[in-house]
Amino acid sequence: MKKQIAILTFYFAHNYGAMLQAYALKRHLELLGNTVNIIPYFPSYLKQGYSINPFLKGISIKRRIYNMISYLKRYKQAEKFEEFKKNLILKKEFSERDDLIKFLKPYDVLICGSDQIWNEKIASESEIYFGAGMDITKISYAASLGTKELSEIQRRNVKKYLSEFLSVSVREETGKKLIKEYIPDVQVVCDPVFLLSPNDWEEIECRMTIQKKYVLLYLLEDNKLLYEYGKKYSQENNLEIYEIHPTRGIHHCEIKQLNNIGPTEFLYLVRNAEAICTNSFHAVAFSIIFEKKLIHIPNSNSPERSLFLLEKVGIKVIKDDLNKFPIYEFKEKNVMFNKFVEDSKQFIKDFIFEISN
């Protein structure tokens, strides 16, 4: 029996991975025959951080000045993200818990995840992303804590709310280890972007006209060494190097930055690059999906995320090796990784069956 499913996740961030993971989970569940909607919950404290509007109520003076200075540079690219958001939500956004509770009334199940919804550095102290006060069958799919150690806030929320979940799954092995003391039955599953095929992604990409073969540089955290590796690889292989950033927040003047790049343009650029130079988790994920050469040093804020993913495809990144040229290839996924993805899909089918019975 097919279900009415609501998803609670970070769909709103002007970040390629955040929007594409939300799309992937929604689309996969729809392909299984379910009616699926992402909850248009956009808390005000996060809206203040993500908005480019210099006149938005409640933002700090510093943020207001920054938005005024950067608005003309950013608004066309921001429009690309807002346009893609139409694939994710159907109703007007809200920021109040009461509206979220009302939204859930017609639904059979709530899925919390994916992405770092349980990282209080992003979600603040909010209990909402742990399903607090929601009288509905709850599942987590590939939720990430985004940390190596539980904070007091995370520990409190894990202990208080996750026991109410029918099934709990996380995206990293570290996450499982951190919460197994409180929730013994936890499964590690793949990020939702792996639930769709390369052809599925190609169908929604936005084609671009780029004349020369290129390396794509995408840094969410500025890293001089990784930047130099990307330049070196492009020079040694007679390739152009292009840089992208979702908010245009990082730009190295020596190379060309491609502007007005939304999620669908991002897919095209990754699929057609000769190599990807990045410390973004989701850029690593799409490098695996499209079997691209990857130049990678993990993001220092949460290195375990990409390290776990690379290990799943058979690559062991040793810390002592990070000063060597870190390039990896994915000509085909190994048997272990393919099974990981299939087991993740089975996790989803199993909970639908369990709810039906």
VOGU-3710 file (C-alpha; in Angstrom, 3 decimals, decimal comma):
1> mkkqiailtf> 0,000/0,000/0,000  1,428/3,346/-1,056  1,813/6,108/1,496  1,411/9,838/1,996  4,927/10,876/3,008  6,223/14,213/4,316  9,954/15,011/4,374  11,570/17,391/6,865  14,975/18,510/5,626  17,161/21,463/4,627
11> yfahnygaml> 15,663/22,037/1,176  16,005/25,839/1,310  19,762/26,432/1,550  21,380/27,966/-1,501  23,725/25,021/-1,606  23,926/22,481/-4,432  24,047/19,428/-2,210  21,232/20,525/0,115  18,738/21,016/-2,686  19,787/18,006/-4,740
21> qayalkrhle> 19,647/15,586/-1,812  16,125/16,817/-1,020  15,091/16,357/-4,638  16,609/12,867/-4,758  14,778/11,499/-1,716  11,464/12,984/-2,851  11,873/11,638/-6,384  12,937/8,150/-5,284  9,925/7,814/-3,001  7,658/9,040/-5,792
31> llgntvniip> 9,084/6,448/-8,168  8,017/3,825/-5,624  4,454/5,080/-6,095  4,049/7,221/-2,973  2,625/10,723/-2,659  5,518/12,786/-1,326  5,912/16,396/-0,252  8,776/18,242/1,367  7,510/20,298/4,300  7,966/23,996/3,376
41> yfpsylkqgy> 9,323/24,725/6,844  11,917/27,486/6,715  12,706/28,651/10,271  13,213/32,383/10,623  16,637/32,041/12,263  17,895/30,154/9,200  16,162/32,487/6,756  18,168/35,373/8,210  21,385/33,500/7,461  20,518/32,397/3,939
51> sinpflkgis> 18,621/35,408/2,582  20,384/37,912/0,325  17,710/40,547/1,041  19,382/43,522/2,804  16,006/44,671/4,147  14,923/41,398/5,715  13,519/41,894/9,186  15,685/40,681/12,068  19,097/40,455/10,390  22,125/42,038/12,037
61> ikrriynmis> 23,581/45,340/10,866  26,724/43,534/9,708  24,634/41,081/7,671  22,501/43,910/6,271  25,591/45,761/5,037  27,046/42,589/3,521  23,778/41,865/1,693  23,657/45,419/0,353  27,213/45,200/-0,965  26,842/41,728/-2,493
71> ylkrykqaek> 23,222/41,834/-3,705  23,879/42,816/-7,329  26,593/40,175/-7,593  24,443/37,397/-6,129  20,804/37,906/-7,039  20,824/36,205/-10,481  22,455/33,093/-9,038  20,076/33,189/-6,061  17,182/33,182/-8,534  18,499/29,893/-9,965
81> feefkknlil> 18,170/28,263/-6,540  14,712/29,744/-5,990  13,609/28,422/-9,375  14,844/24,924/-8,524  13,009/25,127/-5,201  9,762/24,873/-7,184  10,666/21,210/-7,791  10,762/20,674/-4,036  7,867/22,475/-2,385  4,322/23,179/-3,568
91> kkefserddl> 2,984/25,422/-0,814  3,937/28,724/0,744  6,815/28,542/3,205  6,192/28,930/6,912  8,403/29,225/9,982  6,115/28,330/12,896  5,877/24,942/14,620  2,053/25,129/14,715  1,927/25,447/10,928  4,216/22,433/10,623
101> ikflkpydvl> 1,925/20,349/12,853  -1,106/21,369/10,753  0,750/20,499/7,552  1,371/16,944/8,779  -2,287/16,047/9,439  -3,003/14,324/6,073  0,253/12,326/6,082  0,985/8,742/7,106  4,677/9,143/7,848  7,321/11,791/8,468
111> icgsdqiwne> 10,872/11,284/7,199  13,525/13,384/8,921  16,549/13,739/6,677  18,831/13,718/4,868  21,670/16,257/5,349  22,998/17,706/8,619  19,579/18,242/10,189  20,877/17,030/13,587  23,869/19,397/13,647  23,017/22,171/16,098
121> kiaseseiyf> 25,680/24,411/14,528  23,253/24,652/11,603  19,858/23,881/13,147  20,600/25,678/16,437  18,959/24,100/19,498  15,825/23,239/17,557  14,092/20,008/18,537  11,884/20,141/15,463  14,305/18,226/13,241  14,089/15,399/15,799
131> gagmditkis> 10,312/15,259/15,294  9,533/16,777/18,703  5,814/16,974/19,450  4,746/15,438/16,134  2,093/12,760/16,533  2,903/10,765/13,410  4,942/7,701/12,456  8,534/8,921/12,186  11,541/7,614/10,243  14,970/9,140/9,807
141> yaaslgtkel> 16,752/8,684/6,504  20,480/9,427/6,248  20,342/12,102/8,926  23,758/13,519/9,745  25,067/14,868/13,040  27,962/16,587/11,279  30,343/15,984/14,181  32,740/13,485/15,731  31,359/13,981/19,251  27,862/14,637/20,533
151> seiqrrnvkk> 27,278/18,068/21,995  25,055/18,423/25,044  22,249/19,659/22,800  22,573/16,678/20,470  22,765/14,221/23,345  19,625/15,684/24,889  17,665/15,489/21,645  18,879/11,995/20,777  17,913/10,651/24,213  14,575/12,421/24,361
161> ylseflsvsv> 13,176/11,980/20,857  14,747/9,232/18,763  13,132/6,446/20,777  9,840/7,613/19,250  11,031/6,737/15,732  9,869/3,588/13,966  13,251/3,287/12,227  16,450/5,306/12,538  19,108/5,589/9,860  22,105/7,897/9,602
171> reetgkklik> 24,492/8,835/6,813  27,852/8,122/8,472  29,270/5,320/10,561  30,415/7,915/13,114  26,790/8,969/13,564  25,764/5,396/14,291  28,519/5,007/16,879  27,529/8,254/18,592  23,870/7,375/19,089  23,936/3,590/19,477
181> eyipdvqvvc> 24,215/3,993/23,279  20,730/5,503/23,230  19,254/3,930/20,069  20,776/0,462/19,591  19,065/-0,336/16,262  20,532/2,167/13,791  21,321/1,568/10,111  23,845/3,458/8,026  22,430/4,324/4,592  23,661/6,208/1,551
191> dpvfllspnd> 23,008/9,859/0,860  19,805/10,260/-1,187  21,702/11,437/-4,287  22,806/7,809/-4,807  19,185/6,632/-4,929  18,879/8,074/-8,448  20,801/6,882/-11,508  23,200/8,999/-13,580  20,512/9,077/-16,287  17,973/10,405/-13,790
201> weeiecrmti> 20,317/13,267/-12,979  21,169/13,948/-16,615  17,470/14,384/-17,380  17,194/17,452/-15,136  20,556/19,099/-15,797  20,794/22,442/-17,575  23,095/22,264/-20,574  25,785/24,901/-20,895  28,126/25,969/-23,668  31,726/25,458/-22,623
211> qkkyvllyll> 34,280/25,267/-25,411  37,307/23,720/-23,700  37,891/20,712/-21,484  38,172/21,766/-17,866  38,781/21,078/-14,192  35,935/22,197/-11,940  37,028/23,875/-8,689  34,395/23,973/-5,940  35,560/24,887/-2,431  33,076/25,334/0,404
221> ednkllyeyg> 36,026/25,980/2,720  38,965/27,869/1,286  42,011/25,602/1,128  45,174/26,989/-0,454  46,770/23,567/-0,890  43,717/22,091/-2,609  43,465/25,159/-4,829  47,118/24,764/-5,855  46,527/21,064/-6,605  43,657/21,974/-8,918
231> kkysqennle> 45,734/24,550/-10,770  48,668/22,153/-11,078  46,493/19,369/-12,476  44,895/21,695/-15,031  48,288/23,002/-16,196  49,875/19,553/-16,449  46,933/18,248/-18,477  46,384/21,337/-20,638  42,923/21,974/-19,197  41,013/25,109/-18,332
241> iyeihptrgi> 40,038/25,520/-14,687  36,701/27,035/-13,703  35,513/27,903/-10,222  31,973/27,830/-8,840  30,494/28,660/-5,453  26,790/28,591/-4,476  26,880/32,056/-2,881  29,876/33,334/-4,861  31,552/33,616/-1,473  34,950/32,213/-2,519
251> hhceikqlnn> 36,699/33,434/-5,647  40,339/33,020/-6,594  41,214/35,913/-8,882  43,680/33,917/-10,989  40,995/31,671/-12,450  37,599/32,225/-14,037  34,516/32,013/-11,844  31,360/30,780/-13,541  28,357/32,774/-12,392  24,612/32,106/-12,265
261> igpteflylv> 25,191/28,430/-11,494  22,184/26,779/-9,865  21,664/23,091/-8,999  20,882/21,996/-12,574  23,914/23,821/-13,995  26,016/22,246/-11,242  24,971/18,779/-12,446  26,037/19,582/-16,002  29,380/21,018/-14,932  30,265/18,001/-12,787
271> rnaeaictns> 29,154/15,464/-15,405  31,199/17,119/-18,155  34,362/17,983/-16,228  37,616/16,129/-16,727  38,239/16,317/-12,980  36,605/17,790/-9,870  38,711/19,633/-7,280  36,667/20,022/-4,117  36,186/19,698/-0,368  32,400/19,521/-0,694
281> fhavafsiif> 30,774/16,252/0,412  28,140/16,345/-2,317  30,640/17,254/-5,018  32,513/14,103/-3,971  29,223/12,182/-4,166  28,465/13,382/-7,691  32,060/12,682/-8,747  31,370/9,074/-7,763  28,003/9,020/-9,541  29,434/10,406/-12,790
291> ekklihipns> 32,755/8,525/-12,392  34,949/11,618/-12,476  38,535/12,042/-11,409  38,523/13,651/-7,979  41,114/15,926/-6,377  40,078/16,050/-2,743  41,107/17,083/0,741  38,298/16,684/3,313  36,591/19,720/4,783  38,184/20,415/8,177
301> nsperslfll> 34,819/21,058/9,871  33,516/17,535/9,294  36,101/15,410/7,436  34,449/12,143/8,499  31,611/12,688/6,012  33,643/12,423/2,809  36,186/10,031/4,343  33,409/7,544/5,115  31,984/7,909/1,624  35,349/7,373/-0,071
311> ekvgikvikd> 36,034/4,347/2,101  32,696/2,897/0,965  33,876/3,007/-2,645  37,162/1,390/-1,705  39,435/4,396/-1,187  41,279/4,775/2,089  42,444/8,358/2,608  45,357/8,296/5,054  45,960/11,542/6,901  49,716/11,354/6,353
321> dlnkfpiyef> 49,110/11,223/2,603  47,273/14,543/2,382  50,441/16,392/1,396  50,728/14,150/-1,626  48,688/14,838/-4,746  45,270/13,473/-3,670  43,594/12,332/-6,920  41,145/9,432/-7,074  39,275/7,684/-9,884  35,885/5,949/-9,947
331> keknvmfnkf> 35,806/3,988/-13,188  33,209/1,742/-11,635  31,683/1,351/-8,213  32,827/-1,688/-6,295  30,532/-4,506/-5,216  30,529/-3,298/-1,614  29,303/0,164/-2,583  26,614/-1,164/-4,930  25,338/-3,357/-2,101  25,388/-0,345/0,240
341> vedskqfikd> 23,086/1,545/-2,134  20,784/-1,446/-2,616  20,584/-2,007/1,150  19,639/1,659/1,544  16,854/1,294/-0,992  15,673/-1,820/0,841  15,587/0,144/4,110  13,077/2,494/2,485  10,969/-0,365/1,094  11,008/-2,139/4,456
351> fifeisn> 9,624/0,817/6,393  6,839/1,294/3,822  5,948/-2,370/4,229  6,140/-2,155/8,011  3,803/0,848/8,123  1,367/-0,918/5,775  1,161/-3,804/8,240
//
